[in-house]
Amino acid sequence: MRPRHLSRRVLLAGGAAALTACSASGPPPQPPSEDPDSPETLLLKELIAEKERTIALYSSLIAGGAQKLVPFRDRHQAHLNELRKHVKATAPTRLSASGSATPSATATPKASLSRLRDLERKAAALRARQLASLSPGMAQLIASIGACEAAHAVALPRSL
């Protein structure tokens, strides 16, 4: 007895039917579940929001003619850019052609050198307390940001 050979057309039709049956019989696809943010991610998001507010304060003084503050603001922008690399789905703060930050939805408090100095001092002090729960690499980044903030508190000019 001679074995029967199936035609190519029959094999393809049978394969397509089998694939359709397999895909239809499985559970319906579910959207990927979003895990709640880890404590580290939550901290990073808080730091990003804080940096955005700080940049806005610097930008408001710079827009008023305090060009001496541009390097300080630019360092905060570099911190912000680095923090964003570690968190998904945060909209970047963009600097306009004049160098001022794009306005945010929240009102920016009145900016002054004493307010900026106080903000930098408090931020630097807070960084040391935030390191305990972080991974080593993230702790190093946050410690470096804190050191820069401490230097800002000292280096900000007394007057403009």
HELIX and SHEET records of a PDB file:
HELIX    1   1 ARG A    8  SER A   25  1                                  18    
HELIX    2   2 PRO A   39  ALA A   63  1                                  25    
HELIX    3   3 GLN A   67  LEU A   69  5                                   3    
HELIX    4   4 VAL A   70  ARG A   84  1                                  15    
HELIX    5   5 LEU A  113  GLN A  130  1                                  18    
HELIX    6   6 PRO A  136  ALA A  155  1                                  20    
END                                                                             
